[in-house]
C-alpha cells in the first residue's frame, strides 16, 4: 500500500513538472502580437504637430517646414500652414495639400506643389514618430494629438514670430489712458516680415483708418521674440529701431487677429488688429520654419532684457 502511494506521488510530481515545462515551451513559441500598420498609426491621431525645434531640417522640403500640423486622412494629406484660423479651417485639419501612401515603414507623399517625397518612418512611442528623408538628409519629429486635446493657444505662442507675419499690417486700435507719454504713442501701423533675427519690422505714423495699400513706412528695423521664464503664454518683443534705439514690450495674443503690447518703460498698453490676411500655400507666400537654434545663429544680436 505504501509502495502504491509512493508511486502515485511520484507520478503526480512528474505530471506537474511536465505540465509546467510544457507551459514554458508554449509561452516561448507564441507568435508576437501583431503591431499596427503605418497607415493605422498615422490615422490614430487627427493632428500631427511638426516639432521644428526638435527636427533637423533646413529649407529643402518646403511643405514640411511650412506646416504647423499634418493630418493623414484616407490617402489625402492635410496641413495647417497658417496660425490664423487654425482649429477652424477644414474642421481643424487645414487644407488639402496632396496625397500619401504607405509601404511597411515607408511614407510616400505627392505634394500638389513640391512633388514627390519619400520618408522612412520610425515610431518613438504611441504619439511620436520621426520622418527621415534620405534624399535631403532631413529628420522631422511629429507629435500626435486629437483635435479635442490640442493646445492651440500654446501653438500660437511657440510660433508667434510667424503668426505676426500672417497679416500685411497691424493697425493700432487701442491705447490705454494710463502710462507715460513716449515716442511709440505715434506708431499707428506695424508690419512684420521675413528677415534678420525673427524678422524685419516696419512702422508707420499714418492716421488710423488709412488703407494698408497706401501706408508710408517711416521706420524699419529687426524684431526679436523671446520667451518669458515660467510663462509659456507670454513673450517679450524687442523692436530695434537702429539708430533710434530699442523698444521693449510684453506681447500677448488676444485672438487670431488681435495682439496686445505692454510697453515696459512707460507702462502703456497698446492693441493692434491684423489687416490683410496672407494665406500661406507655398514658400513664396510664407517663411520656412527653422528651429530656434538656427534663428539664434542667423539673427543680428540686439539688446535683450
Backbone as numpy.savetxt, mean C-alpha at the origin, in Angstrom:
# Nx Ny Nz CAx CAy CAz Cx Cy Cz
-3.46 -75.04 34.61 -4.30 -73.83 34.61 -3.43 -72.57 34.61
-2.38 -72.62 35.49 -1.48 -71.46 35.54 -0.76 -71.28 34.22
-0.36 -72.43 33.60 0.32 -72.34 32.31 -0.59 -71.77 31.24
-1.90 -72.12 31.30 -2.86 -71.61 30.33 -3.04 -70.10 30.50
-3.13 -69.64 31.79 -3.27 -68.20 32.04 -2.04 -67.43 31.54
-0.87 -68.03 31.82 0.35 -67.37 31.36 0.38 -67.27 29.84
-0.09 -68.27 29.15 -0.15 -68.25 27.68 -1.05 -67.13 27.18
-2.22 -67.00 27.83 -3.15 -65.95 27.43 -2.56 -64.55 27.65
-1.83 -64.38 28.79 -1.20 -63.08 29.06 -0.17 -62.73 28.00
0.65 -63.76 27.66 1.67 -63.53 26.63 1.02 -63.21 25.29
-0.04 -63.94 24.97 -0.75 -63.71 23.71 -1.37 -62.31 23.67
-1.94 -61.86 24.83 -2.55 -60.53 24.89 -1.50 -59.44 24.70
-0.35 -59.59 25.40 0.72 -58.60 25.25 1.23 -58.55 23.82
1.36 -59.73 23.21 1.82 -59.77 21.82 0.84 -59.07 20.91
-0.45 -59.29 21.18 -1.49 -58.65 20.36 -1.43 -57.13 20.50
-1.30 -56.65 21.78 -1.24 -55.21 22.02 -0.01 -54.61 21.38
1.14 -55.28 21.52 2.38 -54.78 20.92 2.28 -54.70 19.41
1.68 -55.74 18.83 1.51 -55.77 17.38 0.58 -54.66 16.93
-0.49 -54.42 17.70 -1.44 -53.36 17.34 -0.76 -52.01 17.36
0.00 -51.76 18.44 0.69 -50.47 18.54 1.69 -50.31 17.40
2.41 -51.37 17.14 3.41 -51.32 16.08 2.77 -51.05 14.74
1.62 -51.69 14.49 0.91 -51.50 13.23 0.43 -50.08 13.08
-0.06 -49.49 14.19 -0.58 -48.12 14.13 0.53 -47.14 13.76
1.72 -47.36 14.31 2.83 -46.45 14.00 3.18 -46.53 12.52
3.22 -47.76 11.99 3.54 -47.92 10.58 2.50 -47.25 9.69
1.23 -47.41 10.06 0.14 -46.81 9.27 0.24 -45.29 9.32
0.53 -44.75 10.53 0.62 -43.29 10.67 1.75 -42.73 9.82
2.86 -43.47 9.75 4.00 -42.98 8.97 3.74 -43.00 7.48
2.80 -43.82 7.04 2.60 -43.95 5.60 1.35 -43.25 5.10
0.69 -42.48 6.01 -0.49 -41.72 5.59 -0.07 -40.64 4.61
-0.79 -40.49 3.54 -0.49 -39.44 2.57 -0.69 -38.07 3.19
0.14 -37.03 2.90 -0.05 -35.69 3.46 -1.37 -35.08 3.00
-1.94 -34.24 3.89 -3.20 -33.57 3.57 -2.98 -32.63 2.40
-3.77 -32.71 1.35 -3.55 -31.85 0.18 -3.61 -30.37 0.54
-2.68 -29.57 0.02 -2.69 -28.13 0.24 -3.56 -27.47 -0.82
-3.91 -26.19 -0.58 -4.74 -25.48 -1.54 -3.91 -25.16 -2.78
-4.56 -25.01 -3.89 -3.88 -24.61 -5.11 -3.56 -23.13 -5.06
-2.68 -22.68 -5.93 -2.34 -21.27 -5.99 -3.57 -20.43 -6.31
-4.40 -20.92 -7.21 -5.62 -20.19 -7.57 -6.53 -20.03 -6.35
-6.64 -21.11 -5.55 -7.47 -21.03 -4.34 -6.86 -20.09 -3.31
-5.54 -20.12 -3.21 -4.86 -19.23 -2.27 -5.09 -17.77 -2.65
-4.92 -17.43 -3.92 -5.11 -16.06 -4.36 -6.55 -15.60 -4.14
-7.50 -16.51 -4.32 -8.90 -16.17 -4.14 -9.37 -16.18 -2.70
-8.50 -16.64 -1.78 -8.91 -16.73 -0.38 -8.95 -15.38 0.32
-8.32 -14.37 -0.28 -8.36 -13.01 0.26 -8.89 -12.07 -0.83
-9.79 -11.18 -0.43 -10.40 -10.27 -1.40 -9.42 -9.20 -1.87
-8.53 -8.78 -0.98 -7.55 -7.75 -1.30 -6.15 -8.23 -0.93
-5.21 -7.99 -1.81 -3.80 -8.24 -1.51 -3.07 -6.90 -1.53
-2.64 -6.45 -0.36 -1.93 -5.18 -0.25 -0.49 -5.36 -0.73
-0.07 -4.53 -1.67 1.30 -4.59 -2.19 2.18 -3.79 -1.23
2.89 -4.50 -0.36 3.72 -3.87 0.67 5.05 -3.45 0.03
5.06 -2.26 -0.52 6.22 -1.81 -1.28 7.44 -1.60 -0.39
7.23 -1.31 0.89 8.36 -1.07 1.79 9.11 -2.36 2.14
8.48 -3.49 1.96 9.14 -4.77 2.22 9.49 -5.49 0.92
9.16 -4.88 -0.20 9.47 -5.47 -1.49 10.84 -4.99 -1.98
11.38 -5.70 -2.95 12.62 -5.29 -3.60 12.29 -5.01 -5.06
11.89 -3.77 -5.31 11.41 -3.41 -6.64 11.78 -1.98 -6.94
12.14 -1.74 -8.19 12.53 -0.39 -8.55 12.27 -0.12 -10.03
11.01 0.22 -10.35 10.69 0.81 -11.63 10.71 -0.05 -12.85
10.51 -1.38 -12.74 10.54 -2.21 -13.93 9.22 -2.91 -14.22
8.34 -2.96 -13.24 7.01 -3.56 -13.43 5.97 -2.54 -12.99
5.66 -1.56 -13.85 4.84 -0.42 -13.45 3.51 -0.78 -12.79
2.77 -1.76 -13.35 1.44 -2.02 -12.80 1.51 -2.53 -11.36
2.60 -3.19 -10.99 2.76 -3.65 -9.61 3.08 -2.48 -8.69
3.88 -1.55 -9.17 4.32 -0.44 -8.33 3.33 0.72 -8.30
2.34 0.66 -9.18 1.25 1.63 -9.10 0.13 1.15 -8.18
0.03 -0.15 -8.00 -1.11 -0.73 -7.28 -0.90 -0.69 -5.78
-1.93 -0.22 -5.07 -1.93 -0.33 -3.62 -2.48 -1.69 -3.21
-3.50 -2.16 -3.94 -4.02 -3.51 -3.71 -4.27 -4.20 -5.04
-4.19 -5.52 -5.02 -4.55 -6.36 -6.16 -5.63 -7.34 -5.71
-6.51 -7.71 -6.64 -7.54 -8.71 -6.36 -7.59 -9.68 -7.53
-7.62 -10.97 -7.20 -7.64 -12.03 -8.20 -9.02 -12.69 -8.17
-9.83 -12.39 -9.19 -11.23 -12.83 -9.17 -11.60 -13.50 -10.49
-11.73 -14.83 -10.41 -12.21 -15.61 -11.56 -11.44 -15.31 -12.85
-10.13 -15.23 -12.75 -9.30 -15.01 -13.92 -9.07 -13.55 -14.29
-9.78 -12.62 -13.62 -9.62 -11.19 -13.89 -8.84 -10.54 -12.77
-7.88 -9.69 -13.13 -7.05 -9.00 -12.16 -7.56 -7.58 -11.97
-7.80 -7.21 -10.71 -8.26 -5.87 -10.36 -7.19 -5.18 -9.52
-7.16 -3.84 -9.60 -6.19 -3.08 -8.81 -6.80 -1.77 -8.33
-6.39 -1.36 -7.14 -6.66 -0.02 -6.65 -5.40 0.79 -6.83
-5.37 1.62 -7.89 -4.21 2.46 -8.17 -4.33 3.84 -7.54
-5.54 4.23 -7.19 -5.79 5.52 -6.54 -6.16 5.31 -5.08
-5.70 6.22 -4.24 -6.17 6.22 -2.86 -7.52 6.92 -2.76
-7.72 7.93 -3.59 -9.01 8.60 -3.63 -10.06 7.61 -4.12
-11.09 7.42 -3.34 -12.17 6.51 -3.73 -11.93 5.07 -3.39
-10.78 4.74 -2.80 -10.50 3.34 -2.49 -11.52 2.84 -1.46
-11.97 1.63 -1.66 -13.01 1.07 -0.81 -14.38 1.19 -1.44
-14.52 2.09 -2.42 -15.79 2.27 -3.12 -15.69 1.88 -4.59
-14.57 2.21 -5.22 -14.43 1.94 -6.65 -14.42 0.43 -6.91
-15.31 0.01 -7.80 -15.39 -1.42 -8.12 -15.74 -2.27 -6.92
-16.62 -1.74 -6.06 -17.02 -2.43 -4.82 -15.83 -2.73 -3.92
-14.80 -1.91 -4.03 -13.62 -2.07 -3.20 -12.48 -2.78 -3.89
-12.75 -3.44 -5.02 -11.70 -4.17 -5.72 -10.89 -3.27 -6.65
-11.42 -2.12 -7.02 -10.73 -1.22 -7.92 -11.16 -1.43 -9.36
-10.22 -1.28 -10.28 -10.54 -1.36 -11.71 -9.93 -2.62 -12.33
-10.55 -3.10 -13.38 -10.07 -4.25 -14.14 -8.82 -3.84 -14.91
-7.68 -4.53 -14.65 -6.43 -4.15 -15.32 -5.86 -5.27 -16.18
-6.53 -6.45 -16.22 -5.99 -7.52 -17.05 -6.50 -8.89 -16.62
-5.76 -9.90 -17.02 -6.14 -11.29 -16.75 -4.98 -12.03 -16.11
-5.30 -13.16 -15.44 -4.25 -13.96 -14.83 -4.58 -15.44 -14.95
-3.54 -16.26 -14.82 -3.71 -17.71 -14.79 -2.62 -18.27 -13.88
-2.86 -19.48 -13.35 -1.91 -20.10 -12.44 -1.55 -21.50 -12.90
-0.28 -21.88 -12.68 0.21 -23.22 -12.98 1.16 -23.61 -11.85
0.72 -24.57 -11.02 1.51 -24.96 -9.85 1.80 -23.72 -9.00
3.08 -23.34 -8.87 3.41 -22.14 -8.08 3.72 -20.94 -8.97
3.27 -20.97 -10.22 3.55 -19.90 -11.16 2.30 -19.09 -11.45
2.47 -17.77 -11.41 1.39 -16.82 -11.70 1.73 -16.09 -12.98
0.83 -16.13 -13.95 1.03 -15.44 -15.22 -0.04 -14.36 -15.37
0.41 -13.14 -15.65 -0.48 -11.99 -15.74 -0.35 -11.34 -17.11
-1.49 -11.08 -17.73 -1.53 -10.30 -18.98 -2.16 -8.96 -18.66
-1.32 -7.96 -18.52 -1.78 -6.63 -18.15 -2.21 -5.86 -19.39
-3.29 -5.09 -19.26 -3.85 -4.39 -20.41 -2.85 -3.43 -21.06
-1.94 -2.88 -20.28 -0.98 -1.90 -20.80 0.45 -2.43 -20.76
0.82 -3.08 -19.66 2.21 -3.50 -19.47 2.52 -4.88 -20.05
1.52 -5.57 -20.61 1.78 -6.83 -21.28 1.92 -8.02 -20.35
2.66 -9.03 -20.81 2.74 -10.31 -20.12 3.86 -10.32 -19.07
3.54 -10.90 -17.89 4.52 -11.04 -16.81 4.33 -12.38 -16.12
5.43 -12.98 -15.74 5.38 -14.27 -15.04 6.07 -14.13 -13.68
5.44 -14.69 -12.66 5.98 -14.64 -11.30 6.00 -16.04 -10.69
7.04 -16.31 -9.92 7.06 -17.50 -9.07 6.52 -17.07 -7.71
5.59 -17.86 -7.16 4.90 -17.47 -5.94 5.35 -18.35 -4.77
5.76 -17.71 -3.69 6.10 -18.40 -2.45 5.12 -17.99 -1.37
4.52 -18.96 -0.69 3.59 -18.67 0.38 4.36 -18.60 1.69
4.36 -17.44 2.36 5.04 -17.29 3.64 4.18 -17.79 4.79
2.89 -17.50 4.72 1.93 -17.99 5.71 0.54 -17.88 5.11
-0.50 -18.00 5.92 -1.86 -18.04 5.39 -2.31 -16.73 4.78
-1.62 -15.63 5.09 -2.06 -14.32 4.59 -0.92 -13.51 3.95
0.17 -14.16 3.60 1.28 -13.41 3.02 1.98 -14.26 1.96
2.19 -13.65 0.80 2.88 -14.33 -0.29 3.96 -13.43 -0.86
4.90 -14.04 -1.58 5.95 -13.28 -2.25 5.94 -13.63 -3.73
5.93 -12.60 -4.58 5.98 -12.79 -6.03 7.38 -12.42 -6.52
7.99 -13.35 -7.25 9.33 -13.10 -7.77 9.30 -13.14 -9.29
9.83 -12.08 -9.91 9.95 -12.02 -11.36 11.40 -12.26 -11.74
11.67 -13.39 -12.40 13.04 -13.70 -12.81 13.52 -12.75 -13.89
12.62 -12.27 -14.73 13.02 -11.40 -15.84 13.46 -10.01 -15.38
12.93 -9.55 -14.25 13.29 -8.23 -13.73 14.04 -8.31 -12.40
14.15 -9.52 -11.85 14.79 -9.73 -10.55 14.14 -8.88 -9.46
12.82 -8.86 -9.45 12.07 -8.10 -8.45 11.28 -9.05 -7.54
11.19 -8.66 -6.28 10.40 -9.40 -5.30 9.30 -8.48 -4.77
8.07 -8.95 -4.78 6.96 -8.17 -4.24 6.30 -8.96 -3.11
6.11 -8.29 -1.97 5.42 -8.89 -0.83 3.96 -8.45 -0.86
3.04 -9.42 -0.85 1.61 -9.14 -0.86 1.00 -9.68 0.43
0.20 -8.86 1.10 -0.45 -9.24 2.36 -1.95 -9.28 2.14
-2.56 -10.41 2.48 -3.98 -10.62 2.18 -4.93 -10.12 3.26
-6.04 -9.53 2.80 -7.10 -9.04 3.69 -8.46 -9.32 3.05
-9.49 -9.25 3.88 -10.86 -9.16 3.38 -11.24 -7.68 3.38
-12.18 -7.32 2.54 -12.59 -5.91 2.50 -13.10 -5.43 3.85
-13.71 -6.33 4.60 -14.32 -5.95 5.89 -13.29 -5.65 6.97
-12.06 -6.17 6.84 -11.07 -5.92 7.90 -9.85 -5.15 7.40
-9.98 -4.54 6.24 -8.86 -3.77 5.69 -8.90 -2.35 6.25
-7.76 -1.88 6.75 -7.68 -0.54 7.37 -7.37 0.49 6.28
-8.43 1.05 5.70 -8.25 2.02 4.63 -7.60 3.31 5.14
-7.91 3.68 6.39 -7.32 4.90 6.95 -5.81 4.76 7.06
-5.36 3.61 7.55 -3.93 3.40 7.69 -3.25 3.39 6.32
-3.94 2.86 5.32 -3.39 2.88 3.96 -3.14 4.31 3.49
-4.07 5.20 3.79 -3.89 6.61 3.43 -2.62 7.16 4.06
-2.45 6.91 5.36 -1.32 7.51 6.06 0.01 6.88 5.67
-0.01 5.58 5.39 1.23 4.94 4.96 1.70 5.44 3.60
0.76 5.94 2.80 1.09 6.35 1.42 0.65 7.79 1.14
0.65 8.61 2.16 0.04 9.93 2.05 0.75 10.82 1.04
2.06 10.60 0.82 2.78 11.44 -0.16 2.30 11.15 -1.57
1.71 9.96 -1.81 1.11 9.67 -3.11 -0.31 10.23 -3.17
-1.02 10.12 -2.05 -2.41 10.60 -1.99 -2.50 12.08 -2.36
-1.61 12.92 -1.83 -1.72 14.36 -2.09 -1.32 14.72 -3.52
-0.77 13.74 -4.27 -0.46 13.98 -5.69 -1.63 13.62 -6.60
-2.73 13.12 -6.03 -3.84 12.65 -6.86 -4.83 13.75 -7.25
-4.52 15.00 -6.88 -5.33 16.15 -7.31 -4.42 17.15 -8.02
-4.98 17.83 -9.00 -4.23 18.86 -9.72 -3.84 19.98 -8.76
-4.74 20.32 -7.84 -4.46 21.39 -6.88 -5.28 21.16 -5.61
-4.81 21.76 -4.52 -5.53 21.77 -3.25 -5.88 23.22 -2.93
-7.17 23.48 -2.75 -7.66 24.84 -2.49 -7.97 25.02 -1.00
-7.49 26.13 -0.45 -7.76 26.41 0.96 -9.25 26.70 1.16
-9.86 25.99 2.12 -11.29 26.19 2.40 -11.53 26.66 3.83
-10.48 26.68 4.65 -10.68 27.07 6.06 -9.36 27.53 6.65
-9.43 28.62 7.41 -8.32 29.09 8.24 -8.88 29.37 9.63
-8.27 28.82 10.65 -8.81 28.98 12.01 -8.73 30.44 12.45
-9.69 30.88 13.26 -9.67 32.27 13.75 -8.57 32.50 14.79
-7.97 31.44 15.29 -6.89 31.56 16.26 -5.56 31.26 15.58
-4.48 31.63 16.22 -3.14 31.43 15.65 -2.51 32.76 15.28
-1.19 32.80 15.36 -0.45 34.02 15.04 -0.39 34.23 13.52
-0.52 35.50 13.06 -0.36 35.77 11.62 1.00 35.30 11.13
1.01 34.73 9.91 2.27 34.23 9.36 2.15 34.21 7.84
3.26 34.12 7.11 3.22 34.20 5.64 2.35 33.13 4.98
2.17 31.97 5.62 1.37 30.91 4.99 -0.11 31.27 4.94
-0.52 32.28 5.70 -1.92 32.72 5.65 -2.32 33.12 4.23
-1.36 33.54 3.42 -1.65 34.05 2.08 -1.64 32.96 1.00
-1.23 31.75 1.39 -1.18 30.66 0.41 -2.57 30.05 0.27
-3.17 30.18 -0.90 -4.54 29.70 -1.10 -4.64 28.41 -1.90
-3.58 28.07 -2.61 -3.58 26.84 -3.41 -2.23 26.14 -3.26
-2.28 24.81 -3.25 -1.08 23.99 -3.20 -1.17 22.92 -4.29
-0.02 22.54 -4.80 0.04 21.42 -5.74 1.24 20.55 -5.35
1.02 19.22 -5.37 2.09 18.27 -5.04 2.31 17.37 -6.24
3.55 17.31 -6.69 3.87 16.52 -7.89 5.13 15.71 -7.63
5.41 14.79 -8.56 6.59 13.94 -8.44 7.85 14.78 -8.52
8.84 14.39 -7.72 10.10 15.12 -7.77 11.02 14.69 -6.65
11.94 15.56 -6.24 12.89 15.23 -5.20 12.21 15.02 -3.87
12.89 14.31 -2.96 12.29 13.98 -1.68 11.05 13.15 -1.89
9.98 13.43 -1.17 8.70 12.78 -1.45 8.08 13.35 -2.71
8.51 14.57 -3.10 8.00 15.20 -4.31 8.24 16.69 -4.29
7.78 17.37 -5.32 7.85 18.82 -5.39 6.48 19.42 -5.07
6.47 20.63 -4.56 5.21 21.33 -4.33 5.27 22.70 -4.97
4.10 23.21 -5.31 3.92 24.57 -5.80 2.87 25.24 -4.94
2.96 26.54 -4.78 1.95 27.26 -4.01 1.55 28.54 -4.75
0.29 28.93 -4.54 -0.25 30.10 -5.22 -1.05 30.96 -4.25
-0.93 32.27 -4.42 -1.70 33.21 -3.62 -2.88 33.79 -4.40
-3.23 33.15 -5.52 -4.40 33.60 -6.28 -5.64 33.52 -5.40
-6.65 34.38 -5.68 -7.86 34.39 -4.86 -8.56 33.04 -4.83
-9.11 32.70 -3.67 -9.88 31.47 -3.54 -11.05 31.51 -4.53
-11.27 30.41 -5.22 -12.30 30.35 -6.26 -11.74 30.43 -7.66
-10.44 30.74 -7.79 -9.80 30.79 -9.11 -9.83 29.41 -9.76
-10.15 29.36 -11.05 -10.13 28.09 -11.77 -8.71 27.51 -11.73
-8.60 26.23 -11.45 -7.27 25.63 -11.28 -6.45 25.67 -12.56
-7.12 25.81 -13.71 -6.38 25.91 -14.97 -5.76 27.29 -15.17
-6.18 28.26 -14.36 -5.69 29.63 -14.51 -4.79 30.07 -13.36
-4.35 29.12 -12.53 -3.54 29.48 -11.37 -2.13 29.90 -11.78
-1.62 30.89 -11.08 -0.23 31.28 -11.22 0.50 30.80 -9.97
1.50 29.96 -10.17 2.22 29.38 -9.04 3.36 30.30 -8.64
3.25 30.88 -7.45 4.21 31.88 -6.99 5.52 31.26 -6.50
5.42 30.14 -5.81 6.59 29.55 -5.18 6.66 28.06 -5.52
7.85 27.51 -5.41 8.02 26.07 -5.58 9.15 25.59 -4.69
9.13 24.31 -4.39 10.16 23.71 -3.56 9.91 22.22 -3.46
10.59 21.57 -2.54 10.33 20.15 -2.34 9.59 19.97 -1.01
8.88 18.87 -0.93 8.18 18.58 0.33 8.62 17.22 0.85
8.45 17.04 2.14 8.80 15.78 2.78 7.74 15.44 3.81
7.38 14.16 3.86 6.42 13.67 4.85 7.15 12.72 5.78
7.03 12.96 7.09 7.70 12.12 8.08 6.68 11.51 9.03
7.03 10.35 9.57 6.17 9.68 10.55 6.18 10.44 11.86
5.08 10.30 12.60 4.99 10.81 13.96 5.14 9.63 14.90
6.14 9.66 15.74 6.40 8.54 16.62 5.20 8.24 17.52
4.72 6.99 17.46 3.63 6.58 18.33 2.24 6.90 17.81
2.13 7.53 16.64 0.82 7.86 16.08 0.83 7.58 14.58
0.22 6.45 14.21 0.23 6.04 12.80 -0.74 6.85 11.96
-1.61 7.65 12.60 -2.64 8.39 11.88 -2.38 9.90 11.89
-1.10 10.24 11.94 -0.69 11.65 11.88 0.69 11.69 11.23
0.93 12.75 10.45 2.22 12.88 9.77 2.74 14.30 9.96
4.05 14.44 9.82 4.68 15.75 9.74 4.90 16.09 8.27
4.56 17.30 7.89 4.79 17.78 6.53 5.75 18.96 6.58
6.82 18.88 5.81 7.77 19.98 5.69 7.73 20.51 4.27
7.53 21.81 4.14 7.58 22.48 2.84 8.85 23.32 2.79
9.72 22.98 1.85 10.98 23.69 1.71 10.83 24.76 0.63
10.74 26.02 1.07 10.57 27.15 0.15 11.91 27.68 -0.36
12.90 26.83 -0.37 14.23 27.19 -0.87 14.78 28.35 -0.05
15.05 29.47 -0.68 15.69 30.59 0.02 14.79 31.24 1.05
13.46 30.97 0.98 12.54 31.55 1.95 12.47 30.73 3.24
13.09 29.55 3.24 13.08 28.72 4.45 11.99 27.65 4.41
11.83 26.93 5.52 10.89 25.83 5.62 9.67 26.19 6.44
8.55 25.55 6.10 7.34 25.63 6.91 7.02 24.23 7.41
6.58 24.13 8.67 6.35 22.83 9.31 4.89 22.70 9.72
4.34 21.50 9.45 2.93 21.26 9.75 2.74 19.84 10.29
1.62 19.68 11.00 1.09 18.34 11.27 -0.02 18.11 10.25
0.06 16.99 9.55 -0.84 16.69 8.43 -1.81 15.59 8.82
-3.11 15.87 8.67 -4.16 14.89 8.94 -5.06 14.77 7.72
-5.64 13.59 7.52 -6.59 13.36 6.44 -8.00 13.41 7.01
-8.82 14.34 6.53 -10.21 14.42 6.97 -11.06 13.41 6.21
-10.94 13.41 4.92 -11.57 12.40 4.05 -10.74 12.36 2.77
-11.24 11.64 1.75 -10.38 11.45 0.58 -10.34 12.65 -0.37
-10.87 13.81 0.06 -10.62 15.03 -0.72 -10.36 16.24 0.17
-10.10 16.01 1.46 -9.85 17.11 2.38 -8.71 16.76 3.33
-7.74 17.66 3.45 -6.65 17.48 4.39 -6.61 18.67 5.35
-6.02 18.44 6.51 -5.88 19.50 7.50 -4.41 19.68 7.84
-3.97 20.93 7.87 -2.59 21.27 8.22 -2.59 22.12 9.47
-1.89 21.63 10.50 -1.70 22.43 11.71 -0.30 23.03 11.64
-0.25 24.35 11.56 1.03 25.07 11.42 1.65 25.23 12.81
2.68 24.46 13.07 3.26 24.42 14.41 3.76 25.77 14.92
4.51 26.52 14.11 5.05 27.78 14.65 3.99 28.79 15.08
2.88 28.86 14.34 1.88 29.90 14.61 0.67 29.37 15.39
0.45 28.05 15.37 -0.72 27.48 16.03 -1.99 27.61 15.19
-1.85 27.86 13.90 -3.00 28.02 13.00 -3.35 26.70 12.33
-4.66 26.47 12.14 -5.14 25.28 11.45 -5.69 25.69 10.08
-5.28 24.95 9.03 -5.78 25.19 7.68 -6.40 23.90 7.15
-7.41 24.07 6.30 -7.96 22.92 5.58 -7.94 23.21 4.09
-7.58 22.19 3.33 -7.51 22.28 1.88 -8.35 21.17 1.26
-9.03 21.50 0.17 -9.85 20.52 -0.54 -9.25 20.27 -1.93
-9.19 18.99 -2.32 -8.62 18.62 -3.60 -9.49 19.04 -4.77
-8.85 19.53 -5.82 -9.55 19.95 -7.04 -8.87 19.29 -8.24
-9.67 18.72 -9.14 -9.12 18.11 -10.34 -8.51 16.75 -10.07
-9.35 15.78 -9.71 -8.89 14.43 -9.41 -8.21 13.79 -10.62
-7.06 13.15 -10.39 -6.28 12.51 -11.45 -6.45 10.99 -11.34
-7.09 10.38 -12.32 -7.24 8.92 -12.34 -5.94 8.30 -12.83
-5.38 7.40 -12.04 -4.10 6.79 -12.38 -4.35 5.44 -13.05
-4.00 5.34 -14.33 -4.17 4.11 -15.08 -2.83 3.49 -15.49
-1.83 4.34 -15.67 -0.51 3.82 -16.05 0.55 4.75 -15.49
1.80 4.41 -15.72 2.88 5.17 -15.11 3.04 6.56 -15.70
2.31 6.89 -16.76 2.36 8.25 -17.29 1.47 9.19 -16.48
0.53 8.60 -15.71 -0.36 9.43 -14.90 -0.15 9.23 -13.41
0.84 8.44 -13.03 1.04 8.21 -11.61 2.50 7.89 -11.30
2.89 8.19 -10.10 4.26 7.95 -9.66 4.42 6.50 -9.23
5.47 5.84 -9.74 5.75 4.48 -9.32 6.18 4.49 -7.86
5.56 3.62 -7.09 5.88 3.58 -5.67 7.23 2.89 -5.45
8.03 3.48 -4.59 9.28 2.87 -4.15 9.29 2.91 -2.63
10.16 2.11 -2.04 10.18 2.00 -0.58 10.64 3.29 0.07
10.34 3.42 1.36 10.78 4.59 2.10 12.30 4.67 2.13
12.96 3.53 2.13 14.42 3.52 2.11 14.94 4.13 0.82
14.30 3.78 -0.31 14.72 4.34 -1.59 14.42 5.84 -1.65
13.29 6.26 -1.08 12.96 7.69 -1.04 14.03 8.45 -0.28
14.46 7.89 0.85 15.49 8.56 1.66 16.81 8.67 0.90
17.11 7.68 0.07 18.34 7.74 -0.71 18.28 8.85 -1.75
17.06 9.06 -2.32 16.94 10.00 -3.44 16.66 11.43 -3.00
16.12 11.57 -1.80 15.62 12.89 -1.39 16.77 13.87 -1.11
16.47 15.12 -1.32 17.38 16.19 -0.92 17.20 16.40 0.58
18.27 16.46 1.32 18.18 16.58 2.77 17.67 17.98 3.15
16.55 17.97 3.87 16.02 19.23 4.37 15.81 19.10 5.87
15.62 20.20 6.54 15.51 20.19 8.00 14.24 19.46 8.43
14.37 18.65 9.47 13.24 17.96 10.07 13.04 18.47 11.49
12.02 17.91 12.15 11.74 18.37 13.51 12.81 17.87 14.46
